[in-house]
Amino acid sequence: MKTLDTQIKNIFHTTNHSEWEMVKFGDIAKNISERVDPNDANAEIYVGLEHLDSDSIHIRRWGAPADVKGTKLRVYKGDIIFGKRRAYQRKAAVAEFDGICSAHAMVIRANLENIDPDFLPFFMHSDVFMNRAVEISEGSLSPTIKWKILERQKFRLPPRPVQEKISEFLKALDQSEEKYRTAMDKLNLTRKAVFAELTRIEKDQKPLGECLKLSKIKSAYPHKFEKYLGLEQIESGIFTSELYVDAKQAKSTCNVFKSGQLLYSKLRPNLDKAIIATFDGVCTTELLVYDAMPGINLEYMLHYLHSDDFIHYAVSRGFGTKMPRISHKIVSEYKVYAPDIKEQERILENLSQLSAIGNQLSSSIHQAIAMRSAILNQLLI
């Protein structure tokens, strides 16, 4: 941390905290509430809260207006889509396009007279802002923020020149993170292709129900575990996740999972969320928790759950329109090549170098996020 402190001092040595001012959020940002029917939106992009990644200012996926019904919000390039429901998920991203978004979000636009527009999205990802957002949220099951309350909140912010310095440095960190993510996307495509080629065998086929055993252990609130894993802590396509939040935030019944178990999201299977847990905890009931049947390697099965063929299968079998999901029964019916354990391990060995690179890239991404967060939180105390 001394190295980080030195970096901050060297870059922001001219910062004089006595020049910082308390400002209302409503003075530095505007709430754009332009409502629209998706059928009349004349837009090609729809962004729901499920399309936003926690702790990221970028939107990497989206849907189409034809996919949704009901009144939505108009979004213009440069606006920030902020998840006003469940603020602890830390979702706030900059739109790089015109489109529409969920009415469960706020569309925030920087007041150019009072704040550097590049600084605002980074500020909104600081603990100072996000913790306040959680504090002022109303409701227990689905806590939500009201603009009339958010706009009155006061924050201590640096002068415009210092904001620009902070933005410049954080944008450089962000660009590095995006390069790692681009490399990770390419690696995942390669990994999928190699796995598909190695398992293109018709014999020794088994349904997943004979390979995976569903765990049904539940935990009622208050939970005895410290860590809670929601879908927002799992990025699409990843194999493990170190992210979690305090289990005290989960006030409903949860599934219990142990390190080494496989977790699969049955909600919106197109989002491709499945991991092997690296810690013990509780999780949303939208995650199915699996153990391996005898003679089965869970990492091998995880590759199948991330395969394009399985994702297409799961999407085609999904039920429900607004929140499509699949069931354990549907997962169980999908057939996979399940040779003996030694052959599974041999196939994994062929993927080991790609997996090692993936782990390195994932570590680099998390380090970039951690550094950005540390810088913001030290400067904005």
Secondary structure, DSSP 4 states (H G I P E B T S, - for coil): -HHHHHHHHHHSTT--GGG-EEEEHHHHEEE---EE-GGGS--S-EE-GGGBPTT-S-B---B-GGG--S-EEEE-TT-EEEE-BSGGG--EEE-SS-EEE-TTEEEEEE-TTTS-TTHHHHHHTSHHHHHHHHHT-B-SSS-B--HHHHTT-EEEE--HHHHHHHHHHHHHHHHHHHHHHHHHHHHHHHHHHHHHHHT---SSEEEGGGTEEEE--EEPSSPS-SEEE-GGGS-TT-S-----EEGGG--S-EEEE-TT-EEEE-BSGGG--EEE-SS-EEE-TTEEEEEEPTT--HHHHHHHHTSHHHHHHHHHH-B-SSS-B--HHHHHH-EEE---HHHHHHHHHHHHHHHHHHHHHHHHHHHHHHHHHHHHHHH--
